[in-house]
Amino acid sequence: MPLYKSQQLKIYNSLSGEKEVFAPIHEGNVGMYVCGPTVYSNVHLGNLRTFMSFDVIFRYFQHLNYKVRYVRNITDVGHIVDDVDEGEDKIAKKARLEQLEPMEVVQRYTVDFHEILGAFNFLPPSIEPTATGHIIEQIEIIKKIIETGIGYEANGSVYFDVVKFNETNHYGRLSGRNIEDMLANTRDLDGQSDKRNPQDFALWKKAEPQHIMRWPSPWSDGFPGWHLECTAMSTKYLGNHFDIHGGGMDLKFPHHECEIAQNEACTGQTPVNYWLHANMLTLNGKKMAKSTGNNILPREILTGENTILSKAFSASVTRFFMLQAHYRSILDFSDDAIVAAEKGYKRLMEAMSSLESISAAAQSTLNIAEWKQLCYDAMNDDFNTPILIAQLFEGVRFVNVLKEGKETLTAEDAKIFTNAMNAFVFDVLGLEDEKASDGNNDKLEGTVNLLIAMRKQAREDKNFALSDQIRDQLLDLGIQLKDGKEGTTFSL
């Protein structure tokens, strides 16, 4: 019997504002779409947290023996600067500034995205479609929306008439807004806009002569609006009505609101049963921003090349830190917090390495079945990873008292306990035991520090040729020395 039949999963649905029992459209199958990155810059830590939340959700559905089709897109066109309808495509702007082809920008940052997610042990989605690969589908959707009278063409661009749509539907239902308030709080159009109403959004934009990315359409040479791509790709691979749509909290309005409107206008039905939104990440209690310097990239955490943290931290420690907060909670990233997380992670991994040494006894003095169900209860309560981690540390306590001989388990219970710990730690949370690599890192650090000391002595002896040789040969091996007031450090 599949596990999902014995476990009742509840999910917080942003659409209803309540936790609801999860009931898939097709038994045993889950269709999940998550808004992916706009590939015009390196993936930042907030993105990583959002995608990590849905990686765990994907993992848990698989653990429950569901067959999951997980679609996460790549936005490689159509995302306008400042997320409004007027302006320049973010990828085209980056290409212009760096004098590159737009697809060079796309390739560079798509590769970075995949490398970072791979380093943090993310499972790949079932399908990873691109916006540029679905221009035809987007044009066809625009045609259907125009046929309903809700889409209208103006000077080569096509817009979605929000006011007309709202006559028979509710625009703003997901974000808890109503059109009257939105219109009242919006300045009148200045007469130069092609829109009928301030809240209307672009389905297709006519490209200005200098615009690099453009495609032919019945209305103009141009490009699709940002919101349209997700409607096209989600419905193509999951159908007009599917189970779950996820993304960051910042996408709830206008992006997801516009998606719902497009789907309902085009198909006449609500597209998604459960809307899930992951919350934001702050850094040292403040919003992360490149402009203020209060910013750190995932790769900089791994290398230690930053001014925020006291040292480098592994991908699994960072992952463990992030999963200590519920995905719908704001999480603050700081040096103190991740140092504490590292200690907890090492305690957990030490216990994991001791599981196989548990000796069997004639009877069990620990209730393993009850503990295991409490682990499921945590994940069944809207994927509550912090509560699951608390239960796993109860498992760590079990390991310690079993090693001390204060408690016992039968062979069958020991097997159940070991399998459950491994399943939740490695399969569901996606952590990895980096103890072996930590040992290698200690040896590497010791060797490099020995060479640094030799180089220091060579410089004191005015043997600058040897000093430079040590520095240059380490650099050839990918180890960079950095001389500073506090001495010499190194990075990989």
C-alpha positions in Angstrom: 0.0 0.0 0.0 1.4 3.4 -0.9 2.3 5.6 2.1 0.0 8.4 1.1 -3.0 6.2 1.9 -2.0 6.1 5.6 -0.9 9.7 6.0 -3.3 12.7 5.9 -1.4 15.7 4.5 -2.6 19.2 5.2 -1.4 22.1 3.1 -1.8 25.8 3.7 -3.6 27.2 0.7 -2.9 30.8 0.0 -6.1 31.0 -1.9 -8.3 30.1 1.0 -6.0 31.3 3.8 -6.4 28.0 5.6 -4.8 24.6 5.9 -6.7 22.1 3.8 -6.4 18.3 3.4 -4.5 17.5 0.3 -6.6 15.6 -2.2 -4.9 15.3 -5.7 -7.0 15.6 -8.8 -5.8 12.1 -9.9 -5.2 9.6 -7.1 -1.6 8.8 -6.7 -0.4 11.6 -8.9 0.7 15.2 -8.1 1.1 18.0 -10.7 3.2 20.8 -9.3 4.4 24.0 -11.0 6.9 26.4 -9.4 8.0 29.7 -10.8 11.7 29.4 -11.6 14.5 32.0 -11.9 14.8 35.0 -14.3 18.3 34.2 -15.6 20.0 37.6 -15.8 22.1 37.4 -12.6 23.5 34.9 -10.2 20.9 33.1 -8.1 20.7 34.8 -4.7 20.1 33.4 -1.3 16.4 34.3 -1.1 15.9 32.4 -4.4 17.8 29.4 -3.0 15.5 29.3 0.1 12.4 29.4 -2.0 13.5 26.6 -4.3 14.8 24.6 -1.3 11.3 24.8 0.2 9.8 23.3 -2.9 12.6 20.7 -3.2 11.6 19.4 0.2 7.9 19.4 -0.8 8.8 17.5 -4.0 10.9 15.0 -1.9 8.1 14.5 0.6 5.5 13.8 -2.1 7.9 11.2 -3.6 8.5 9.7 -0.2 4.7 9.3 0.2 4.9 7.2 -3.0 3.1 9.8 -5.2 4.0 10.0 -8.8 5.0 13.6 -9.1 5.4 15.8 -12.2 7.3 18.8 -11.0 7.6 21.6 -13.5 9.9 24.6 -12.8 10.4 27.1 -15.6 13.4 29.2 -16.7 12.4 32.8 -17.5 14.7 33.8 -20.4 12.6 36.6 -21.9 9.7 38.9 -21.0 10.6 39.9 -17.4 10.4 43.7 -17.6 12.6 45.9 -15.4 10.8 46.8 -12.1 8.1 44.2 -13.0 5.9 46.7 -14.8 4.7 46.7 -18.4 6.8 49.7 -19.4 10.5 49.4 -19.6 13.3 47.1 -20.8 13.5 43.3 -20.6 16.0 42.4 -17.8 17.9 40.0 -19.9 18.1 42.3 -22.9 19.3 45.1 -20.6 22.0 42.9 -19.2 23.1 41.9 -22.7 23.2 45.5 -23.8 25.3 46.6 -20.8 27.8 43.7 -21.1 27.7 43.8 -25.0 26.7 40.2 -25.2 24.0 38.2 -27.1 20.9 37.8 -24.8 21.3 34.0 -25.0 24.9 34.3 -23.7 23.5 36.0 -20.6 20.8 33.3 -20.4 23.4 30.5 -20.7 25.8 32.0 -18.2 23.2 32.4 -15.4 21.3 29.2 -16.2 24.6 27.2 -15.7 25.2 29.1 -12.5 21.7 28.3 -11.3 22.1 24.6 -12.0 25.6 24.5 -10.4 24.3 26.1 -7.2 21.3 23.9 -6.9 23.4 20.9 -7.6 25.9 21.9 -4.9 23.0 22.2 -2.4 21.7 18.7 -3.3 18.5 19.7 -5.1 16.6 17.1 -7.1 16.1 18.2 -10.7 12.4 18.9 -11.7 10.6 16.6 -14.0 10.5 19.3 -16.7 12.3 22.6 -16.9 10.8 24.5 -19.8 11.9 27.9 -21.0 9.8 31.0 -21.9 11.6 31.3 -25.3 10.8 27.7 -26.1 7.0 28.4 -25.7 6.4 31.6 -27.7 4.0 29.8 -30.1 1.9 28.5 -27.1 1.8 32.0 -25.6 0.6 33.6 -28.9 -2.2 31.0 -29.1 -3.3 31.8 -25.6 -3.4 35.5 -26.4 -5.6 34.8 -29.5 -8.1 33.0 -27.2 -8.2 35.8 -24.7 -8.8 38.3 -27.5 -11.7 36.2 -28.7 -13.3 36.4 -25.3 -13.2 40.2 -25.5 -11.0 40.5 -22.4 -7.8 40.9 -24.5 -7.4 43.9 -26.7 -4.8 45.1 -29.2 -3.4 48.7 -29.1 -0.7 49.9 -31.4 0.9 46.5 -31.8 0.7 45.5 -28.1 -2.0 43.4 -26.5 -3.4 44.0 -23.0 -5.6 42.1 -20.6 -8.7 44.1 -19.6 -8.8 43.6 -15.8 -12.0 45.6 -15.3 -13.9 43.7 -18.0 -12.6 40.4 -16.5 -13.7 41.4 -13.1 -17.3 41.8 -14.3 -17.7 38.0 -14.2 -14.7 36.9 -12.1 -12.8 38.1 -9.1 -9.4 39.7 -9.9 -7.5 40.0 -6.6 -8.9 36.9 -4.9 -5.5 35.3 -4.2 -3.9 38.5 -2.8 -7.1 39.6 -0.9 -7.5 42.8 -3.1 -10.5 44.2 -4.9 -10.4 46.1 -8.2 -12.3 49.1 -6.8 -9.6 49.9 -4.2 -6.8 49.2 -6.7 -8.3 51.7 -9.2 -9.0 54.3 -6.5 -5.3 54.1 -5.4 -3.9 54.4 -9.0 -3.2 57.6 -10.8 -5.2 58.3 -14.0 -3.4 57.3 -17.2 -1.5 60.2 -18.7 -3.0 59.8 -22.1 0.2 58.3 -23.6 -0.5 54.8 -22.4 -2.2 52.3 -24.7 -4.0 50.7 -21.7 -7.7 51.2 -21.2 -7.3 50.9 -17.4 -4.3 51.4 -15.1 -4.5 47.8 -13.8 -4.4 46.2 -17.2 -1.3 44.2 -17.9 0.5 43.3 -21.1 0.0 40.0 -22.9 2.3 41.0 -25.8 4.5 44.0 -26.1 5.5 45.6 -29.4 9.3 45.8 -29.5 11.0 49.2 -29.9 13.6 49.3 -32.8 16.5 49.0 -30.3 14.9 45.9 -28.5 17.1 42.9 -29.1 14.7 40.0 -28.2 11.7 39.9 -30.6 9.4 37.4 -32.3 6.8 37.8 -35.1 3.2 37.7 -34.1 -0.2 38.7 -35.6 0.1 42.1 -33.8 3.7 43.1 -34.1 7.3 42.0 -33.8 7.6 41.9 -30.1 7.8 39.7 -27.0 5.3 38.2 -24.5 4.4 39.7 -21.2 6.0 38.3 -18.1 2.9 36.7 -16.6 1.9 34.8 -19.8 4.8 32.3 -19.9 3.8 30.5 -16.7 0.2 30.1 -17.9 1.5 28.6 -21.2 4.0 26.3 -19.6 2.0 25.1 -16.6 -1.1 24.3 -18.7 0.9 22.6 -21.4 2.6 20.1 -19.1 0.0 19.8 -16.2 -3.3 20.6 -17.9 -5.8 23.4 -17.5 -6.5 22.3 -14.0 -3.7 21.0 -11.8 -2.8 20.4 -8.1 -0.2 22.8 -6.9 1.4 26.1 -8.0 4.2 27.5 -5.9 6.6 30.4 -5.7 8.0 33.2 -3.5 5.6 35.4 -1.5 6.6 38.3 -3.7 5.0 36.7 -6.7 1.5 36.5 -5.2 0.7 39.9 -6.6 0.7 40.7 -9.4 2.3 37.7 -11.1 0.1 34.8 -9.7 -3.0 37.0 -9.7 -2.5 37.6 -13.4 -1.9 33.9 -14.0 -5.2 33.1 -12.5 -7.0 35.7 -14.6 -5.3 34.5 -17.8 -6.2 30.9 -17.1 -9.8 31.7 -16.2 -10.3 33.9 -19.3 -8.8 31.3 -21.6 -10.2 28.1 -20.2 -13.2 29.2 -18.1 -11.9 27.3 -15.0 -9.8 28.0 -12.0 -6.3 26.6 -12.8 -4.9 25.5 -9.5 -6.3 23.8 -6.3 -3.5 24.7 -3.9 -1.4 27.9 -4.0 1.8 27.7 -1.9 4.1 30.6 -1.2 7.5 30.6 0.5 8.5 33.6 2.7 11.5 35.9 2.4 15.0 35.7 3.8 16.6 38.6 5.6 20.3 39.1 6.4 21.3 40.4 9.9 17.8 41.5 10.4 17.6 43.6 7.3 16.4 43.2 3.7 19.2 41.8 1.5 20.3 44.3 -1.2 23.4 44.7 -3.3 23.1 48.4 -3.2 23.7 48.5 0.6 26.2 45.7 0.7 23.9 43.7 2.9 24.0 40.8 0.5 25.6 37.4 0.2 25.5 34.8 -2.6 25.2 31.1 -2.0 28.6 30.4 -3.6 30.2 33.0 -1.2 28.9 31.0 1.8 30.6 27.8 0.4 34.0 29.6 -0.3 34.0 31.9 2.7 34.8 34.8 0.3 32.5 37.4 2.0 32.5 40.0 4.7 29.4 38.7 6.4 30.4 35.3 7.8 33.3 34.3 10.1 34.3 31.4 7.8 33.0 29.1 5.0 30.1 26.8 5.6 29.1 23.7 3.7 26.0 23.3 1.6 24.4 20.8 4.0 25.0 23.1 7.0 23.4 25.9 5.1 20.5 23.7 4.0 20.1 22.4 7.6 20.0 26.1 8.8 17.3 27.0 6.3 15.1 24.0 7.1 15.0 25.0 10.8 12.4 27.6 9.9 9.0 26.8 8.4 8.8 27.7 4.7 6.1 30.3 5.4 8.1 32.1 8.1 10.6 34.9 7.6 14.1 33.6 8.2 17.0 35.8 9.3 20.5 34.7 8.1 23.4 35.6 10.3 26.8 34.3 11.3 25.7 33.4 14.8 22.7 31.5 13.5 24.6 29.4 11.0 27.4 28.7 13.5 24.7 27.3 15.8 23.2 25.4 13.0 26.6 23.8 12.2 26.8 22.5 15.7 23.4 21.0 15.5 24.1 19.5 12.0 27.3 17.8 13.4 25.4 16.3 16.3 22.8 14.9 13.9 25.4 13.4 11.6 27.3 11.9 14.5 24.2 10.1 15.5 23.5 9.0 12.0 26.9 7.4 11.8 26.2 5.4 15.0 22.9 3.9 13.7 24.4 0.8 12.3 26.1 0.0 15.7 22.8 -0.3 17.6 22.7 -3.8 19.1 19.5 -5.8 19.0 17.8 -6.9 22.3 15.0 -9.2 23.3 12.6 -6.3 23.8 12.1 -2.6 23.0 11.9 0.0 25.8 11.4 2.9 23.3 8.2 3.4 21.3 9.6 3.7 17.8 6.2 3.5 16.1 4.9 6.5 18.0 8.1 8.5 17.4 8.0 7.7 13.6 4.4 8.8 13.4 5.3 12.1 15.1 7.9 12.6 12.3 5.1 12.1 9.7 2.8 14.3 11.7 5.3 17.2 11.4 5.6 16.9 7.6 1.9 16.3 7.3 1.2 19.6 9.0 2.1 21.8 5.9 5.6 20.4 5.6 6.7 21.6 9.0 10.5 21.0 8.8 11.4 22.6 12.1 9.1 20.3 14.0 10.5 17.3 12.0 14.0 18.4 13.0 12.9 18.5 16.6 11.7 14.9 16.3 14.9 13.9 14.6 16.9 15.3 17.6 14.6 13.1 19.8 16.0 10.3 17.6 19.5 11.5 18.3 18.7 11.2 22.0 17.5 7.6 21.3 20.8 6.8 19.7 22.7 8.1 22.7 20.7 6.2 25.3 20.9 3.1 23.2 24.7 3.4 23.0 24.9 3.8 26.7 22.7 0.7 27.3 20.0 2.7 29.1 17.4 1.7 26.5 17.0 -1.3 24.1 15.4 -2.1 20.8 14.5 -5.4 19.1 16.1 -6.1 15.8 12.9 -5.2 14.0 12.5 -1.9 15.8 16.2 -1.1 15.3 15.7 -1.6 11.6 12.5 0.6 11.5 14.3 3.3 13.5 17.4 3.3 11.3 15.3 3.3 8.0 13.1 6.2 9.3 16.1 8.3 10.4 17.8 7.8 7.0 14.6 8.5 5.1 13.8 11.7 6.9 17.3 13.1 7.1 18.7 12.2 3.7 15.7 11.6 1.4 13.1 14.1 2.7 15.3 16.9 4.1 18.0 16.3 1.4 20.9 16.6 3.8 24.2 14.9 3.1 26.8 13.5 5.5 29.8 15.6 4.9 31.9 14.1 7.7 34.3 12.3 5.4 34.9 15.4 3.3 35.3 17.5 6.5 38.2 15.1 7.3 39.8 15.7 4.0 39.2 19.5 4.4 41.0 19.4 7.7 44.0 17.7 6.1 44.0 20.2 3.2 43.9 23.1 5.6 46.7 21.7 7.7 48.9 21.2 4.5 48.2 24.7 3.2 48.9 26.3 6.5 52.2 24.5 6.7 53.1 25.9 3.2 52.0 29.4 4.4 54.3 29.1 7.3 57.2 28.0 5.0 56.4 30.9 2.7 56.4 33.3 5.6 59.9 32.0 6.7 61.1 32.3 3.1 60.1 36.0 3.0 61.7 36.7 6.4 64.9 35.1 4.9 64.5 37.4 1.9 64.1 34.3 -0.3 61.5 35.9 -2.4 61.9 33.4 -5.3 60.8 30.5 -3.0 58.0 32.7 -1.5 56.6 33.4 -5.0 57.0 29.8 -6.1 54.9 28.6 -3.2 52.2 31.2 -3.9 52.2 30.5 -7.7 52.1 26.7 -7.5 49.3 26.8 -4.9 47.4 29.1 -7.3 47.9 26.6 -10.2 46.2 24.0 -7.9 43.3 26.4 -7.4 44.3 27.6 -3.9 44.6 31.4 -3.7 46.6 33.0 -0.9 45.5 36.4 0.5 48.0 38.5 2.5 46.4 40.8 5.1 47.1 42.7 8.3 46.1 39.6 10.4 48.3 37.3 8.4 47.9 35.1 5.3 44.6 33.2 4.6 43.6 31.0 1.6 40.5 30.2 -0.4 39.7 27.6 -3.0 
